[in-house]
Amino acid sequence: MNATSRGSAGQQRGAQREDWGGGRRRALGWPDPFVYAPVAAILLTAMVTATIAQSLPVGLVLVAVAVVLALFDAWLNR
């Protein structure tokens, strides 16, 4: 085998990879495992705030913050 034949095969593989996506990017990817720790902490805080502190609006805002954080991380990983 010479370098020319290997280069053409590499170019063919690159062309195949471009066809896999169909030219469109996904809107969201998989979130990193590291985002689950702050999301879990925020959700726990929301649960404590809603039950013990009797502040349902603050608890709902914290749940919304956790969801936005997870969606933002998934968007970054697309």
PDB file with SEQRES, HELIX, SHEET and CRYST1 records, atoms N, CA, C and O in Angstrom:
SEQRES   1 A   78  MET ASN ALA THR SER ARG GLY SER ALA GLY GLN GLN ARG          
SEQRES   2 A   78  GLY ALA GLN ARG GLU ASP TRP GLY GLY GLY ARG ARG ARG          
SEQRES   3 A   78  ALA LEU GLY TRP PRO ASP PRO PHE VAL TYR ALA PRO VAL          
SEQRES   4 A   78  ALA ALA ILE LEU LEU THR ALA MET VAL THR ALA THR ILE          
SEQRES   5 A   78  ALA GLN SER LEU PRO VAL GLY LEU VAL LEU VAL ALA VAL          
SEQRES   6 A   78  ALA VAL VAL LEU ALA LEU PHE ASP ALA TRP LEU ASN ARG          
HELIX    1 AA1 ALA A    3  TRP A   20  1                                  18    
HELIX    2 AA2 PRO A   33  VAL A   35  5                                   3    
HELIX    3 AA3 TYR A   36  THR A   51  1                                  16    
HELIX    4 AA4 LEU A   56  LEU A   76  1                                  21    
CRYST1    1.000    1.000    1.000  90.00  90.00  90.00 P 1           1          
ATOM      1  N   MET A   1       0.839  -1.176   0.000  1.00  0.00           N  
ATOM      2  CA  MET A   1       0.000   0.000   0.000  1.00  0.00           C  
ATOM      3  C   MET A   1       0.881   1.236   0.000  1.00  0.00           C  
ATOM      4  O   MET A   1       1.928   1.276   0.646  1.00  0.00           O  
ATOM      5  N   ASN A   2       0.450   2.213  -0.715  1.00  0.00           N  
ATOM      6  CA  ASN A   2       1.180   3.467  -0.692  1.00  0.00           C  
ATOM      7  C   ASN A   2       0.338   4.540  -0.007  1.00  0.00           C  
ATOM      8  O   ASN A   2      -0.821   4.306   0.335  1.00  0.00           O  
ATOM      9  N   ALA A   3       0.920   5.699   0.188  1.00  0.00           N  
ATOM     10  CA  ALA A   3       0.240   6.781   0.905  1.00  0.00           C  
ATOM     11  C   ALA A   3      -0.966   7.299   0.132  1.00  0.00           C  
ATOM     12  O   ALA A   3      -1.912   7.812   0.728  1.00  0.00           O  
ATOM     13  N   THR A   4      -0.938   7.170  -1.177  1.00  0.00           N  
ATOM     14  CA  THR A   4      -2.034   7.689  -1.989  1.00  0.00           C  
ATOM     15  C   THR A   4      -3.316   6.893  -1.753  1.00  0.00           C  
ATOM     16  O   THR A   4      -4.394   7.473  -1.627  1.00  0.00           O  
ATOM     17  N   SER A   5      -3.199   5.578  -1.695  1.00  0.00           N  
ATOM     18  CA  SER A   5      -4.397   4.769  -1.501  1.00  0.00           C  
ATOM     19  C   SER A   5      -4.967   4.949  -0.096  1.00  0.00           C  
ATOM     20  O   SER A   5      -6.185   4.934   0.084  1.00  0.00           O  
ATOM     21  N   ARG A   6      -4.102   5.119   0.893  1.00  0.00           N  
ATOM     22  CA  ARG A   6      -4.601   5.346   2.252  1.00  0.00           C  
ATOM     23  C   ARG A   6      -5.300   6.695   2.356  1.00  0.00           C  
ATOM     24  O   ARG A   6      -6.292   6.830   3.072  1.00  0.00           O  
ATOM     25  N   GLY A   7      -4.794   7.674   1.656  1.00  0.00           N  
ATOM     26  CA  GLY A   7      -5.415   8.996   1.698  1.00  0.00           C  
ATOM     27  C   GLY A   7      -6.807   8.990   1.098  1.00  0.00           C  
ATOM     28  O   GLY A   7      -7.712   9.648   1.612  1.00  0.00           O  
ATOM     29  N   SER A   8      -6.983   8.249   0.013  1.00  0.00           N  
ATOM     30  CA  SER A   8      -8.302   8.216  -0.608  1.00  0.00           C  
ATOM     31  C   SER A   8      -9.305   7.491   0.289  1.00  0.00           C  
ATOM     32  O   SER A   8     -10.472   7.877   0.351  1.00  0.00           O  
ATOM     33  N   ALA A   9      -8.858   6.446   0.982  1.00  0.00           N  
ATOM     34  CA  ALA A   9      -9.763   5.748   1.903  1.00  0.00           C  
ATOM     35  C   ALA A   9     -10.138   6.661   3.062  1.00  0.00           C  
ATOM     36  O   ALA A   9     -11.283   6.665   3.513  1.00  0.00           O  
ATOM     37  N   GLY A  10      -9.170   7.431   3.540  1.00  0.00           N  
ATOM     38  CA  GLY A  10      -9.462   8.377   4.619  1.00  0.00           C  
ATOM     39  C   GLY A  10     -10.434   9.448   4.178  1.00  0.00           C  
ATOM     40  O   GLY A  10     -11.293   9.872   4.951  1.00  0.00           O  
ATOM     41  N   GLN A  11     -10.303   9.885   2.939  1.00  0.00           N  
ATOM     42  CA  GLN A  11     -11.233  10.882   2.430  1.00  0.00           C  
ATOM     43  C   GLN A  11     -12.624  10.287   2.282  1.00  0.00           C  
ATOM     44  O   GLN A  11     -13.621  10.970   2.517  1.00  0.00           O  
ATOM     45  N   GLN A  12     -12.698   9.018   1.892  1.00  0.00           N  
ATOM     46  CA  GLN A  12     -13.998   8.375   1.764  1.00  0.00           C  
ATOM     47  C   GLN A  12     -14.673   8.237   3.120  1.00  0.00           C  
ATOM     48  O   GLN A  12     -15.881   8.443   3.233  1.00  0.00           O  
ATOM     49  N   ARG A  13     -13.903   7.890   4.153  1.00  0.00           N  
ATOM     50  CA  ARG A  13     -14.481   7.792   5.497  1.00  0.00           C  
ATOM     51  C   ARG A  13     -14.977   9.151   5.959  1.00  0.00           C  
ATOM     52  O   ARG A  13     -16.032   9.241   6.588  1.00  0.00           O  
ATOM     53  N   GLY A  14     -14.234  10.209   5.658  1.00  0.00           N  
ATOM     54  CA  GLY A  14     -14.669  11.549   6.036  1.00  0.00           C  
ATOM     55  C   GLY A  14     -15.955  11.938   5.337  1.00  0.00           C  
ATOM     56  O   GLY A  14     -16.818  12.584   5.932  1.00  0.00           O  
ATOM     57  N   ALA A  15     -16.089  11.550   4.080  1.00  0.00           N  
ATOM     58  CA  ALA A  15     -17.314  11.848   3.340  1.00  0.00           C  
ATOM     59  C   ALA A  15     -18.493  11.091   3.937  1.00  0.00           C  
ATOM     60  O   ALA A  15     -19.603  11.620   3.996  1.00  0.00           O  
ATOM     61  N   GLN A  16     -18.259   9.842   4.385  1.00  0.00           N  
ATOM     62  CA  GLN A  16     -19.337   9.079   4.997  1.00  0.00           C  
ATOM     63  C   GLN A  16     -19.781   9.722   6.300  1.00  0.00           C  
ATOM     64  O   GLN A  16     -20.977   9.764   6.586  1.00  0.00           O  
ATOM     65  N   ARG A  17     -18.846  10.220   7.092  1.00  0.00           N  
ATOM     66  CA  ARG A  17     -19.206  10.841   8.367  1.00  0.00           C  
ATOM     67  C   ARG A  17     -20.075  12.067   8.153  1.00  0.00           C  
ATOM     68  O   ARG A  17     -20.997  12.315   8.930  1.00  0.00           O  
ATOM     69  N   GLU A  18     -19.795  12.831   7.116  1.00  0.00           N  
ATOM     70  CA  GLU A  18     -20.600  14.015   6.854  1.00  0.00           C  
ATOM     71  C   GLU A  18     -22.023  13.635   6.471  1.00  0.00           C  
ATOM     72  O   GLU A  18     -22.962  14.373   6.769  1.00  0.00           O  
ATOM     73  N   ASP A  19     -22.193  12.494   5.813  1.00  0.00           N  
ATOM     74  CA  ASP A  19     -23.518  12.069   5.395  1.00  0.00           C  
ATOM     75  C   ASP A  19     -24.352  11.541   6.560  1.00  0.00           C  
ATOM     76  O   ASP A  19     -25.581  11.560   6.494  1.00  0.00           O  
ATOM     77  N   TRP A  20     -23.707  11.073   7.620  1.00  0.00           N  
ATOM     78  CA  TRP A  20     -24.446  10.494   8.745  1.00  0.00           C  
ATOM     79  C   TRP A  20     -25.392  11.501   9.372  1.00  0.00           C  
ATOM     80  O   TRP A  20     -26.531  11.159   9.688  1.00  0.00           O  
ATOM     81  N   GLY A  21     -24.950  12.719   9.556  1.00  0.00           N  
ATOM     82  CA  GLY A  21     -25.770  13.713  10.233  1.00  0.00           C  
ATOM     83  C   GLY A  21     -26.873  14.275   9.364  1.00  0.00           C  
ATOM     84  O   GLY A  21     -27.790  14.913   9.882  1.00  0.00           O  
ATOM     85  N   GLY A  22     -26.816  14.066   8.089  1.00  0.00           N  
ATOM     86  CA  GLY A  22     -27.839  14.604   7.220  1.00  0.00           C  
ATOM     87  C   GLY A  22     -27.724  16.109   7.062  1.00  0.00           C  
ATOM     88  O   GLY A  22     -28.649  16.751   6.565  1.00  0.00           O  
ATOM     89  N   GLY A  23     -26.607  16.677   7.476  1.00  0.00           N  
ATOM     90  CA  GLY A  23     -26.413  18.109   7.342  1.00  0.00           C  
ATOM     91  C   GLY A  23     -27.029  18.925   8.463  1.00  0.00           C  
ATOM     92  O   GLY A  23     -26.889  20.148   8.476  1.00  0.00           O  
ATOM     93  N   ARG A  24     -27.697  18.289   9.392  1.00  0.00           N  
ATOM     94  CA  ARG A  24     -28.338  19.016  10.493  1.00  0.00           C  
ATOM     95  C   ARG A  24     -27.732  18.577  11.809  1.00  0.00           C  
ATOM     96  O   ARG A  24     -27.403  17.406  11.997  1.00  0.00           O  
ATOM     97  N   ARG A  25     -27.586  19.532  12.722  1.00  0.00           N  
ATOM     98  CA  ARG A  25     -27.113  19.196  14.069  1.00  0.00           C  
ATOM     99  C   ARG A  25     -28.308  18.911  14.957  1.00  0.00           C  
ATOM    100  O   ARG A  25     -29.403  19.436  14.752  1.00  0.00           O  
ATOM    101  N   ARG A  26     -28.074  18.077  15.936  1.00  0.00           N  
ATOM    102  CA  ARG A  26     -29.132  17.814  16.912  1.00  0.00           C  
ATOM    103  C   ARG A  26     -29.335  19.057  17.768  1.00  0.00           C  
ATOM    104  O   ARG A  26     -28.398  19.825  17.986  1.00  0.00           O  
ATOM    105  N   ALA A  27     -30.533  19.251  18.243  1.00  0.00           N  
ATOM    106  CA  ALA A  27     -30.805  20.403  19.098  1.00  0.00           C  
ATOM    107  C   ALA A  27     -30.193  20.212  20.480  1.00  0.00           C  
ATOM    108  O   ALA A  27     -29.695  21.166  21.078  1.00  0.00           O  
ATOM    109  N   LEU A  28     -30.226  18.983  20.989  1.00  0.00           N  
ATOM    110  CA  LEU A  28     -29.695  18.699  22.322  1.00  0.00           C  
ATOM    111  C   LEU A  28     -28.866  17.426  22.285  1.00  0.00           C  
ATOM    112  O   LEU A  28     -29.179  16.488  21.553  1.00  0.00           O  
ATOM    113  N   GLY A  29     -27.817  17.406  23.076  1.00  0.00           N  
ATOM    114  CA  GLY A  29     -27.006  16.208  23.245  1.00  0.00           C  
ATOM    115  C   GLY A  29     -27.279  15.600  24.612  1.00  0.00           C  
ATOM    116  O   GLY A  29     -28.228  15.984  25.296  1.00  0.00           O  
ATOM    117  N   TRP A  30     -26.431  14.641  25.004  1.00  0.00           N  
ATOM    118  CA  TRP A  30     -26.569  14.046  26.329  1.00  0.00           C  
ATOM    119  C   TRP A  30     -25.901  14.954  27.352  1.00  0.00           C  
ATOM    120  O   TRP A  30     -24.791  15.427  27.107  1.00  0.00           O  
ATOM    121  N   PRO A  31     -26.537  15.211  28.485  1.00  0.00           N  
ATOM    122  CA  PRO A  31     -25.877  16.018  29.517  1.00  0.00           C  
ATOM    123  C   PRO A  31     -24.707  15.266  30.141  1.00  0.00           C  
ATOM    124  O   PRO A  31     -24.708  14.037  30.215  1.00  0.00           O  
ATOM    125  N   ASP A  32     -23.718  16.020  30.585  1.00  0.00           N  
ATOM    126  CA  ASP A  32     -22.579  15.423  31.267  1.00  0.00           C  
ATOM    127  C   ASP A  32     -23.022  14.829  32.599  1.00  0.00           C  
ATOM    128  O   ASP A  32     -23.958  15.341  33.214  1.00  0.00           O  
ATOM    129  N   PRO A  33     -22.374  13.764  33.058  1.00  0.00           N  
ATOM    130  CA  PRO A  33     -22.722  13.219  34.372  1.00  0.00           C  
ATOM    131  C   PRO A  33     -22.465  14.219  35.503  1.00  0.00           C  
ATOM    132  O   PRO A  33     -23.096  14.142  36.557  1.00  0.00           O  
ATOM    133  N   PHE A  34     -21.549  15.146  35.284  1.00  0.00           N  
ATOM    134  CA  PHE A  34     -21.212  16.103  36.334  1.00  0.00           C  
ATOM    135  C   PHE A  34     -22.313  17.133  36.570  1.00  0.00           C  
ATOM    136  O   PHE A  34     -22.302  17.803  37.603  1.00  0.00           O  
ATOM    137  N   VAL A  35     -23.250  17.280  35.658  1.00  0.00           N  
ATOM    138  CA  VAL A  35     -24.323  18.245  35.851  1.00  0.00           C  
ATOM    139  C   VAL A  35     -25.380  17.696  36.812  1.00  0.00           C  
ATOM    140  O   VAL A  35     -26.173  18.459  37.364  1.00  0.00           O  
ATOM    141  N   TYR A  36     -25.392  16.381  37.012  1.00  0.00           N  
ATOM    142  CA  TYR A  36     -26.409  15.798  37.880  1.00  0.00           C  
ATOM    143  C   TYR A  36     -26.214  16.174  39.346  1.00  0.00           C  
ATOM    144  O   TYR A  36     -27.197  16.265  40.081  1.00  0.00           O  
ATOM    145  N   ALA A  37     -24.993  16.393  39.790  1.00  0.00           N  
ATOM    146  CA  ALA A  37     -24.747  16.764  41.191  1.00  0.00           C  
ATOM    147  C   ALA A  37     -25.362  18.123  41.525  1.00  0.00           C  
ATOM    148  O   ALA A  37     -26.106  18.211  42.501  1.00  0.00           O  
ATOM    149  N   PRO A  38     -25.088  19.194  40.760  1.00  0.00           N  
ATOM    150  CA  PRO A  38     -25.735  20.462  41.098  1.00  0.00           C  
ATOM    151  C   PRO A  38     -27.244  20.435  40.873  1.00  0.00           C  
ATOM    152  O   PRO A  38     -27.988  21.080  41.611  1.00  0.00           O  
ATOM    153  N   VAL A  39     -27.702  19.700  39.866  1.00  0.00           N  
ATOM    154  CA  VAL A  39     -29.145  19.611  39.639  1.00  0.00           C  
ATOM    155  C   VAL A  39     -29.815  18.905  40.816  1.00  0.00           C  
ATOM    156  O   VAL A  39     -30.876  19.335  41.268  1.00  0.00           O  
ATOM    157  N   ALA A  40     -29.211  17.831  41.314  1.00  0.00           N  
ATOM    158  CA  ALA A  40     -29.773  17.124  42.470  1.00  0.00           C  
ATOM    159  C   ALA A  40     -29.769  18.015  43.709  1.00  0.00           C  
ATOM    160  O   ALA A  40     -30.724  18.004  44.485  1.00  0.00           O  
ATOM    161  N   ALA A  41     -28.698  18.787  43.897  1.00  0.00           N  
ATOM    162  CA  ALA A  41     -28.637  19.691  45.050  1.00  0.00           C  
ATOM    163  C   ALA A  41     -29.702  20.780  44.953  1.00  0.00           C  
ATOM    164  O   ALA A  41     -30.329  21.128  45.953  1.00  0.00           O  
ATOM    165  N   ILE A  42     -29.905  21.312  43.758  1.00  0.00           N  
ATOM    166  CA  ILE A  42     -30.930  22.346  43.578  1.00  0.00           C  
ATOM    167  C   ILE A  42     -32.318  21.759  43.803  1.00  0.00           C  
ATOM    168  O   ILE A  42     -33.169  22.401  44.421  1.00  0.00           O  
ATOM    169  N   LEU A  43     -32.555  20.546  43.309  1.00  0.00           N  
ATOM    170  CA  LEU A  43     -33.862  19.917  43.513  1.00  0.00           C  
ATOM    171  C   LEU A  43     -34.108  19.587  44.983  1.00  0.00           C  
ATOM    172  O   LEU A  43     -35.231  19.721  45.468  1.00  0.00           O  
ATOM    173  N   LEU A  44     -33.067  19.157  45.694  1.00  0.00           N  
ATOM    174  CA  LEU A  44     -33.203  18.905  47.129  1.00  0.00           C  
ATOM    175  C   LEU A  44     -33.515  20.202  47.872  1.00  0.00           C  
ATOM    176  O   LEU A  44     -34.360  20.222  48.767  1.00  0.00           O  
ATOM    177  N   THR A  45     -32.835  21.274  47.501  1.00  0.00           N  
ATOM    178  CA  THR A  45     -33.112  22.579  48.107  1.00  0.00           C  
ATOM    179  C   THR A  45     -34.538  23.019  47.804  1.00  0.00           C  
ATOM    180  O   THR A  45     -35.207  23.583  48.669  1.00  0.00           O  
ATOM    181  N   ALA A  46     -35.007  22.769  46.593  1.00  0.00           N  
ATOM    182  CA  ALA A  46     -36.382  23.123  46.238  1.00  0.00           C  
ATOM    183  C   ALA A  46     -37.383  22.335  47.066  1.00  0.00           C  
ATOM    184  O   ALA A  46     -38.400  22.877  47.498  1.00  0.00           O  
ATOM    185  N   MET A  47     -37.095  21.046  47.290  1.00  0.00           N  
ATOM    186  CA  MET A  47     -37.997  20.226  48.085  1.00  0.00           C  
ATOM    187  C   MET A  47     -38.035  20.703  49.537  1.00  0.00           C  
ATOM    188  O   MET A  47     -39.106  20.792  50.138  1.00  0.00           O  
ATOM    189  N   VAL A  48     -36.868  21.005  50.093  1.00  0.00           N  
ATOM    190  CA  VAL A  48     -36.810  21.500  51.473  1.00  0.00           C  
ATOM    191  C   VAL A  48     -37.502  22.851  51.579  1.00  0.00           C  
ATOM    192  O   VAL A  48     -38.227  23.109  52.541  1.00  0.00           O  
ATOM    193  N   THR A  49     -37.280  23.709  50.597  1.00  0.00           N  
ATOM    194  CA  THR A  49     -37.897  25.035  50.617  1.00  0.00           C  
ATOM    195  C   THR A  49     -39.414  24.934  50.525  1.00  0.00           C  
ATOM    196  O   THR A  49     -40.129  25.666  51.209  1.00  0.00           O  
ATOM    197  N   ALA A  50     -39.902  24.039  49.690  1.00  0.00           N  
ATOM    198  CA  ALA A  50     -41.346  23.916  49.509  1.00  0.00           C  
ATOM    199  C   ALA A  50     -42.026  23.244  50.692  1.00  0.00           C  
ATOM    200  O   ALA A  50     -43.175  23.564  50.999  1.00  0.00           O  
ATOM    201  N   THR A  51     -41.342  22.313  51.371  1.00  0.00           N  
ATOM    202  CA  THR A  51     -41.996  21.585  52.459  1.00  0.00           C  
ATOM    203  C   THR A  51     -41.740  22.219  53.823  1.00  0.00           C  
ATOM    204  O   THR A  51     -42.687  22.525  54.547  1.00  0.00           O  
ATOM    205  N   ILE A  52     -40.495  22.416  54.174  1.00  0.00           N  
ATOM    206  CA  ILE A  52     -40.177  22.921  55.509  1.00  0.00           C  
ATOM    207  C   ILE A  52     -40.402  24.427  55.607  1.00  0.00           C  
ATOM    208  O   ILE A  52     -41.006  24.906  56.567  1.00  0.00           O  
ATOM    209  N   ALA A  53     -39.919  25.170  54.615  1.00  0.00           N  
ATOM    210  CA  ALA A  53     -40.050  26.627  54.659  1.00  0.00           C  
ATOM    211  C   ALA A  53     -41.418  27.093  54.174  1.00  0.00           C  
ATOM    212  O   ALA A  53     -41.740  28.277  54.276  1.00  0.00           O  
ATOM    213  N   GLN A  54     -42.219  26.181  53.651  1.00  0.00           N  
ATOM    214  CA  GLN A  54     -43.569  26.486  53.180  1.00  0.00           C  
ATOM    215  C   GLN A  54     -43.582  27.601  52.132  1.00  0.00           C  
ATOM    216  O   GLN A  54     -44.464  28.459  52.142  1.00  0.00           O  
ATOM    217  N   SER A  55     -42.612  27.582  51.243  1.00  0.00           N  
ATOM    218  CA  SER A  55     -42.539  28.582  50.182  1.00  0.00           C  
ATOM    219  C   SER A  55     -42.583  27.872  48.831  1.00  0.00           C  
ATOM    220  O   SER A  55     -41.548  27.561  48.242  1.00  0.00           O  
ATOM    221  N   LEU A  56     -43.780  27.629  48.364  1.00  0.00           N  
ATOM    222  CA  LEU A  56     -43.959  26.921  47.104  1.00  0.00           C  
ATOM    223  C   LEU A  56     -43.432  27.708  45.898  1.00  0.00           C  
ATOM    224  O   LEU A  56     -42.814  27.107  45.019  1.00  0.00           O  
ATOM    225  N   PRO A  57     -43.651  29.030  45.819  1.00  0.00           N  
ATOM    226  CA  PRO A  57     -43.116  29.762  44.654  1.00  0.00           C  
ATOM    227  C   PRO A  57     -41.589  29.681  44.538  1.00  0.00           C  
ATOM    228  O   PRO A  57     -41.062  29.535  43.435  1.00  0.00           O  
ATOM    229  N   VAL A  58     -40.883  29.773  45.657  1.00  0.00           N  
ATOM    230  CA  VAL A  58     -39.421  29.676  45.615  1.00  0.00           C  
ATOM    231  C   VAL A  58     -39.010  28.262  45.206  1.00  0.00           C  
ATOM    232  O   VAL A  58     -38.055  28.092  44.449  1.00  0.00           O  
ATOM    233  N   GLY A  59     -39.714  27.262  45.693  1.00  0.00           N  
ATOM    234  CA  GLY A  59     -39.423  25.883  45.308  1.00  0.00           C  
ATOM    235  C   GLY A  59     -39.630  25.648  43.822  1.00  0.00           C  
ATOM    236  O   GLY A  59     -38.836  24.955  43.186  1.00  0.00           O  
ATOM    237  N   LEU A  60     -40.691  26.218  43.263  1.00  0.00           N  
ATOM    238  CA  LEU A  60     -40.941  26.075  41.830  1.00  0.00           C  
ATOM    239  C   LEU A  60     -39.892  26.799  40.995  1.00  0.00           C  
ATOM    240  O   LEU A  60     -39.500  26.317  39.932  1.00  0.00           O  
ATOM    241  N   VAL A  61     -39.439  27.952  41.472  1.00  0.00           N  
ATOM    242  CA  VAL A  61     -38.372  28.675  40.765  1.00  0.00           C  
ATOM    243  C   VAL A  61     -37.086  27.850  40.781  1.00  0.00           C  
ATOM    244  O   VAL A  61     -36.379  27.791  39.775  1.00  0.00           O  
ATOM    245  N   LEU A  62     -36.779  27.217  41.901  1.00  0.00           N  
ATOM    246  CA  LEU A  62     -35.578  26.386  41.978  1.00  0.00           C  
ATOM    247  C   LEU A  62     -35.676  25.167  41.058  1.00  0.00           C  
ATOM    248  O   LEU A  62     -34.677  24.767  40.460  1.00  0.00           O  
ATOM    249  N   VAL A  63     -36.849  24.581  40.941  1.00  0.00           N  
ATOM    250  CA  VAL A  63     -37.037  23.467  40.008  1.00  0.00           C  
ATOM    251  C   VAL A  63     -36.812  23.949  38.575  1.00  0.00           C  
ATOM    252  O   VAL A  63     -36.180  23.259  37.775  1.00  0.00           O  
ATOM    253  N   ALA A  64     -37.330  25.134  38.257  1.00  0.00           N  
ATOM    254  CA  ALA A  64     -37.123  25.691  36.917  1.00  0.00           C  
ATOM    255  C   ALA A  64     -35.643  25.949  36.652  1.00  0.00           C  
ATOM    256  O   ALA A  64     -35.164  25.720  35.541  1.00  0.00           O  
ATOM    257  N   VAL A  65     -34.915  26.424  37.664  1.00  0.00           N  
ATOM    258  CA  VAL A  65     -33.475  26.662  37.514  1.00  0.00           C  
ATOM    259  C   VAL A  65     -32.745  25.349  37.242  1.00  0.00           C  
ATOM    260  O   VAL A  65     -31.844  25.305  36.405  1.00  0.00           O  
ATOM    261  N   ALA A  66     -33.126  24.285  37.940  1.00  0.00           N  
ATOM    262  CA  ALA A  66     -32.488  22.980  37.728  1.00  0.00           C  
ATOM    263  C   ALA A  66     -32.749  22.459  36.316  1.00  0.00           C  
ATOM    264  O   ALA A  66     -31.849  21.913  35.680  1.00  0.00           O  
ATOM    265  N   VAL A  67     -33.958  22.624  35.834  1.00  0.00           N  
ATOM    266  CA  VAL A  67     -34.293  22.173  34.480  1.00  0.00           C  
ATOM    267  C   VAL A  67     -33.523  22.977  33.438  1.00  0.00           C  
ATOM    268  O   VAL A  67     -32.997  22.416  32.477  1.00  0.00           O  
ATOM    269  N   VAL A  68     -33.460  24.294  33.632  1.00  0.00           N  
ATOM    270  CA  VAL A  68     -32.721  25.142  32.691  1.00  0.00           C  
ATOM    271  C   VAL A  68     -31.241  24.781  32.694  1.00  0.00           C  
ATOM    272  O   VAL A  68     -30.609  24.771  31.638  1.00  0.00           O  
ATOM    273  N   LEU A  69     -30.682  24.486  33.857  1.00  0.00           N  
ATOM    274  CA  LEU A  69     -29.272  24.098  33.944  1.00  0.00           C  
ATOM    275  C   LEU A  69     -29.010  22.803  33.171  1.00  0.00           C  
ATOM    276  O   LEU A  69     -28.022  22.707  32.443  1.00  0.00           O  
ATOM    277  N   ALA A  70     -29.877  21.819  33.323  1.00  0.00           N  
ATOM    278  CA  ALA A  70     -29.703  20.550  32.608  1.00  0.00           C  
ATOM    279  C   ALA A  70     -29.879  20.737  31.101  1.00  0.00           C  
ATOM    280  O   ALA A  70     -29.133  20.153  30.314  1.00  0.00           O  
ATOM    281  N   LEU A  71     -30.857  21.543  30.695  1.00  0.00           N  
ATOM    282  CA  LEU A  71     -31.058  21.793  29.271  1.00  0.00           C  
ATOM    283  C   LEU A  71     -29.903  22.578  28.664  1.00  0.00           C  
ATOM    284  O   LEU A  71     -29.511  22.323  27.525  1.00  0.00           O  
ATOM    285  N   PHE A  72     -29.356  23.528  29.410  1.00  0.00           N  
ATOM    286  CA  PHE A  72     -28.212  24.297  28.923  1.00  0.00           C  
ATOM    287  C   PHE A  72     -27.002  23.394  28.722  1.00  0.00           C  
ATOM    288  O   PHE A  72     -26.286  23.522  27.730  1.00  0.00           O  
ATOM    289  N   ASP A  73     -26.776  22.487  29.657  1.00  0.00           N  
ATOM    290  CA  ASP A  73     -25.658  21.559  29.514  1.00  0.00           C  
ATOM    291  C   ASP A  73     -25.873  20.626  28.322  1.00  0.00           C  
ATOM    292  O   ASP A  73     -24.928  20.327  27.592  1.00  0.00           O  
ATOM    293  N   ALA A  74     -27.097  20.169  28.123  1.00  0.00           N  
ATOM    294  CA  ALA A  74     -27.387  19.312  26.973  1.00  0.00           C  
ATOM    295  C   ALA A  74     -27.206  20.082  25.667  1.00  0.00           C  
ATOM    296  O   ALA A  74     -26.760  19.513  24.670  1.00  0.00           O  
ATOM    297  N   TRP A  75     -27.545  21.366  25.662  1.00  0.00           N  
ATOM    298  CA  TRP A  75     -27.366  22.186  24.467  1.00  0.00           C  
ATOM    299  C   TRP A  75     -25.882  22.381  24.157  1.00  0.00           C  
ATOM    300  O   TRP A  75     -25.483  22.378  22.993  1.00  0.00           O  
ATOM    301  N   LEU A  76     -25.067  22.551  25.196  1.00  0.00           N  
ATOM    302  CA  LEU A  76     -23.631  22.706  24.979  1.00  0.00           C  
ATOM    303  C   LEU A  76     -23.002  21.435  24.423  1.00  0.00           C  
ATOM    304  O   LEU A  76     -21.998  21.507  23.715  1.00  0.00           O  
ATOM    305  N   ASN A  77     -23.571  20.278  24.728  1.00  0.00           N  
ATOM    306  CA  ASN A  77     -23.008  18.993  24.301  1.00  0.00           C  
ATOM    307  C   ASN A  77     -23.593  18.472  22.994  1.00  0.00           C  
ATOM    308  O   ASN A  77     -23.437  17.291  22.683  1.00  0.00           O  
ATOM    309  N   ARG A  78     -24.249  19.306  22.240  1.00  0.00           N  
ATOM    310  CA  ARG A  78     -24.840  18.838  20.975  1.00  0.00           C  
ATOM    311  C   ARG A  78     -23.807  18.559  19.937  1.00  0.00           C  
ATOM    312  O   ARG A  78     -24.143  18.159  18.822  1.00  0.00           O  
TER     313      ARG A  78                                                      
END                                                                             
